[in-house]
Each structure stands twice: as structure tokens, then as C-alpha cells.
Amino acid sequence: MLNATLTREGAVLTSDLRICQNFWERGRGLLWRPPLTAARGDALLIPKCNSVHTFWMGYSIAVVFIGKDGTVLKICPGLPPRRVVGHKGARYTLEVAADTAWVQTLQVGQRLQWG
């Protein structure tokens, strides 16, 4: 996985963004990994992804669907285990701990950047 920084309007949201690089990393997502933590603000970005599930997970996550230009399309702030959610127009999916402070400030239409 690639490590990167996630920003909104030039402000750093997290410098602990992991980006999936291949089919296997995208398919695995957060499964069998240590839980994301709000204190660190870490996040997982999955390219070429417009839906996710939380089967086999023991905690809730926040899910943000992002368009090809980085625009936030849909925010699911507290997706519990054993659920499926998606957005037809999404190109990326961002997964974050449900109680992460900066996720609560996101709004549909804002643009995110990473690198």
C-alpha cells in the first residue's frame, strides 16, 4: 500500500492515508487489519470502488464516496458491521474510523486531494 496525505482546501486532514494499489489490496480492504483509530485519524482509500461491505468487521466505520475529480459524493458517518453501502457515480471509497473528528466536518460537494 502507498502512504499519502489527505487534504481539503489545502488543510491536512490526515497524513496517515493508505491507498490500495492493486486488485488484492482493494479486495481485502480493512479485513484482517488492525482497526482504524480516530486518535490517529488514519484512513484507507480504495480506488476503482463504488461500494463496500462491513461483513466480518467488529466495529463501525465512516465511508466517504468520492468522484473521479475528488468531489465528495456521499458520506455514511457510522456504517455498522454486516452492512453494504454504495454510490453509483463513485470512483473512490474512503474508509475512516466512525468517530474521527475531521470526518464530521466533511460535506457533499467538497473536494479532497491526496498525494
GITA-V111729 format. One record per pair of residues at least 4 apart in sequence whose ideal C-beta (glycine too) atoms are under 8 Angstrom apart, sorted by the first residue. I is the first residue (numbers start at 0). J is the second residue. If there is no record, write none. Layout:
i = <I;I>
j = <J;J>
This chain:
i = <0;0;0;0;0;1;1;1;2;2;2;2;3;3;3;3;3;3;4;4;4;4;4;4;5;5;5;5;5;5;5;5;5;5;5;6;6;6;6;6;6;7;7;7;7;7;7;8;8;12;12;12;13;13;13;13;13;15;15;15;15;16;16;16;16;16;17;17;17;17;18;18;18;18;19;19;19;19;19;19;19;20;21;22;23;24;25;25;25;25;27;27;28;28;28;28;29;29;29;29;29;29;30;30;34;34;34;35;35;35;35;35;35;35;35;35;36;36;36;37;37;37;37;37;40;40;40;40;40;41;41;42;42;42;42;43;43;43;44;44;44;44;44;45;45;45;45;45;46;46;47;47;48;48;48;48;49;49;49;49;49;49;49;49;50;50;50;50;50;50;51;51;51;51;51;51;51;52;52;52;53;53;53;53;53;53;53;53;54;54;55;56;56;57;58;58;58;59;59;59;59;59;60;60;60;60;60;61;61;61;61;61;61;61;61;61;61;61;62;62;62;62;62;62;62;62;63;63;63;63;63;63;63;63;63;63;64;64;64;64;64;64;64;64;64;64;64;65;65;65;65;65;65;65;65;65;65;66;66;66;66;66;66;66;67;67;68;69;69;69;70;70;70;70;71;71;71;71;71;71;71;72;72;72;72;73;73;73;74;74;74;74;75;76;76;76;77;78;78;78;85;93;95;95;97;99;100;101;105>
j = <17;18;19;20;24;17;18;20;15;16;17;18;16;17;18;44;113;114;11;13;14;16;113;114;11;12;13;14;16;42;44;93;111;112;113;10;11;12;111;112;113;12;105;109;110;111;112;109;110;40;101;111;39;40;41;42;101;39;40;41;42;41;42;43;44;113;41;42;43;44;43;44;46;113;24;25;28;43;44;45;46;24;25;26;27;28;45;46;47;48;31;32;43;45;51;94;34;35;43;56;60;94;55;56;57;58;96;39;41;42;43;60;94;95;96;99;40;41;96;96;97;98;99;100;95;96;99;100;101;95;96;93;94;95;99;93;94;95;91;92;93;94;113;51;91;92;93;94;90;91;90;91;89;90;91;92;64;85;86;87;88;89;90;92;83;84;85;86;89;92;62;78;83;84;85;92;94;82;83;84;59;60;78;79;80;81;82;83;80;81;80;60;80;80;80;96;97;77;78;79;80;97;78;94;95;96;97;74;75;76;77;78;94;95;96;97;99;102;74;75;78;84;92;93;94;95;71;73;74;75;92;93;95;102;105;111;71;72;73;74;85;86;88;89;91;92;93;69;70;71;72;89;90;91;92;93;111;70;71;72;88;89;90;91;90;91;110;110;111;112;108;109;110;111;105;106;107;108;109;110;111;86;88;89;107;86;89;107;102;105;106;107;84;97;102;103;97;82;84;97;89;111;99;102;102;103;104;105;109>
